[in-house]
Amino acid sequence: MSLTLTFWGTRGSIPTPGPTTVRYGGNTPCVELRTGEGWLIILDAGTGIRELGRALLARGNGEPIAGDIFLTHAHWDHIQGIPFFAPLFRKGNRFTIWGSRSLQMSIGRVVRDQMSPVVFPVSFEELQARIEFQELAEERRAGHGYEVSAVAVRHPGGALGYRFSTGNAGGRALVYVSDNELSAEARYDDAPGWREKLVEFVRGASVLVHDTMYTSSEYGSFVGWGHSTHDQAVELALDADVERLVLFHHRPERTDEEVDRCVERCRAMVARRGRALEVIAAAEGMSLHV
């Protein structure tokens, strides 16, 4: 049994369509995860979820669609695609939307307010699918052929990182951390040993998808904004003995060629350490097996 992930949105903060972002994509975060049993898991609901929804309907041949949607947090770029996710408008479809228990406002309230008449022409009540909201903190749950656990990460307003596995003895896992500030320069209400705890959460993952919004030279202007550098993500992956690191949440201004150079620098960093970590950058349409 394995997990397969497909990227539908890889960009951070705001959609950036255009000729300079064609290869890696301009949609905000959305990742499709499939279990060996075919169960649908969606990680974040940025603008990438719109095309995912169209694909799900095309594949489904009219059959009901069901799945879990895990939101890392409720900032715009991670929820702005929900009103454009076509399966929500079809009767017979079923989705559970999971969010952090520590948010100042419940995830259900956030999603409903996003579709209030003041900001959107179609109300949440007009959606035809059955939608349930659940809160998750730092616990483990199992079902539909997978296990998931969560950890609080460092981002303004709070956010979660998720670890998904099939629950079998092989222990292969995907860790998804879309928004997280790894630098100790930033001040958060962390318990002592927060980084060691994160390393253990990530430990041995087959694939780590991690926020790499900034280069090291850029980061000084954005301390406290809730994002990491490429170098910091590499250090985390090495410390946690990860097999493959996927650079994610690309900065809106980052061109495809610049992303290429970031990947090259990360690979050179790994080579200097004499380690075997594989480094790639998330690109829309790319699929990986865990």
C-alpha angles and dihedrals in degrees: 000000000000144000125240123199128195124190118229098163127022106162127100132229103355137014112266111190117173146096095293095057102042099113100045096029139241103234122108120249122314128137127182115215123189127193123217086260091055096251113158121236121176120198111207127341107238121143090291089075090072094068090040089056092051090050093049092053092047092050095043100066090210095309118135115271121216134174151129122268114202116196117197090203141328105261114134098256090058099048106026094098096058096090089052097049099113098202088067089067094056122091113232096035118116130202136171114206113206124199141164119287090214098064116120088235127032116261090238091057092047093053093046093048090050087063097043116130091252093067107016133035097220119062125223089242090065092065110109101201121092106255126187128184124216133177124223130190129169099321138103126247132180136202144119092037099306143080126218132191129180138212130192112246134192112273132123109269092015133277141194134233117210134213117199127190139159091241094236128130093263090075097209110160146177118220116197118193108164101171121024137136110219098178117106087215089079118079120227133154092264127161114236112276095028093147094049089051091052092048090054091048090054095038115138097354115165090216129018116191105193140174111261101168098148143040117230091255092053098046098079090070093052107044109150095021091111104250139110138224127243091249093053092051090050090051091051092049092049093047090050096046094239119177099213131016119202115200108223145173092044115206112261091239094050112111124210090255091052091051088052090055092048090054091049092051092049092050091049089051091053091047091053088056091050092234133140101229113139115219125197135156123243113251129183110262094021116133128198133186118224 
